[in-house]
Amino acid sequence: MIIISDTSVITSLAAISHLHLLAELYDRLIIPEAVYRELVAIEPPVPGAVEVKTVPWLEVRQVTNNQEVVRLQEEVRLDPGESEAIAKRNGVLSPWR
């Protein structure tokens, strides 16, 4: 099974040293680029920042159509990571390899 995640799942599990549970429960974890940026571009580093750079079972995917992301940010007031994660669910991110 594949899971698409936003930032909060990763930071919460990493904060309690249980990020590995995602790899045990799911075949693949996909995060949008915005989620990756939210994790690694913050100072001081947030829980999970190091892990998302190194774990082999996590994939970062790019948005190919920003219309859904922009709509979610403007109409629903979601942050970029949440918007891109939902857009992935709706098929807006680049296809699987």
C-alpha positions in Angstrom: 0.0 0.0 0.0 1.1 3.5 -0.7 0.6 6.5 1.6 0.8 10.2 0.8 1.7 12.3 3.8 1.8 15.9 4.9 4.3 17.3 7.4 2.5 16.6 10.6 2.5 12.8 10.3 6.3 12.8 9.8 7.2 15.3 12.5 4.9 13.7 15.0 6.2 10.1 14.5 9.8 11.3 14.3 9.4 13.3 17.5 8.6 10.0 19.4 11.2 8.0 17.5 8.5 6.0 15.6 8.9 7.2 12.0 9.9 3.7 11.1 6.3 2.6 11.6 5.4 4.1 8.3 7.9 1.8 6.5 6.6 -1.2 8.5 2.9 -0.5 7.6 3.2 0.8 4.1 5.2 -0.2 1.0 5.9 3.4 -0.1 5.6 6.8 1.5 5.2 9.7 -0.9 5.5 13.4 0.1 5.1 16.4 -2.2 8.0 18.8 -2.6 6.2 21.4 -0.4 6.2 18.9 2.5 9.9 18.1 1.9 10.7 21.9 2.0 8.6 22.3 5.2 10.6 19.6 6.8 14.2 20.5 5.7 14.2 24.3 5.3 13.3 25.2 8.9 15.8 26.3 11.5 16.1 24.9 14.0 15.5 21.5 12.4 12.1 19.9 13.0 11.7 16.2 13.9 12.0 14.1 10.8 14.2 16.6 8.9 17.2 14.4 8.8 15.2 11.2 8.1 13.4 12.5 5.0 16.8 13.0 3.4 18.1 9.5 4.2 15.3 6.9 4.4 15.1 4.8 1.2 11.3 4.1 1.5 10.3 7.8 1.1 9.8 9.5 -2.3 9.5 13.2 -3.0 7.1 14.0 -5.9 6.6 17.2 -7.9 3.3 18.9 -8.6 2.6 19.1 -12.4 -0.6 21.2 -12.3 -0.8 23.9 -9.7 -4.5 24.7 -10.2 -5.8 22.4 -7.5 -3.0 23.4 -5.1 -3.8 27.1 -5.5 -7.5 26.4 -5.1 -7.0 24.6 -1.9 -4.7 27.3 -0.5 -7.1 30.1 -1.5 -10.5 28.6 -0.9 -9.8 26.1 2.0 -6.8 28.0 3.5 -4.5 25.0 3.6 -0.8 25.4 3.8 1.4 24.4 0.8 2.2 20.9 2.1 -1.3 20.0 2.9 -2.5 21.4 -0.4 0.0 19.4 -2.4 -0.7 16.2 -0.5 -4.4 16.5 -1.3 -3.6 17.3 -4.9 -1.5 14.1 -5.1 -4.6 12.2 -4.0 -6.5 13.9 -6.7 -4.0 12.9 -9.3 -2.3 16.2 -9.9 1.3 15.1 -9.1 3.6 13.5 -11.7 2.8 9.9 -12.3 4.5 6.9 -10.7 7.8 5.7 -12.2 
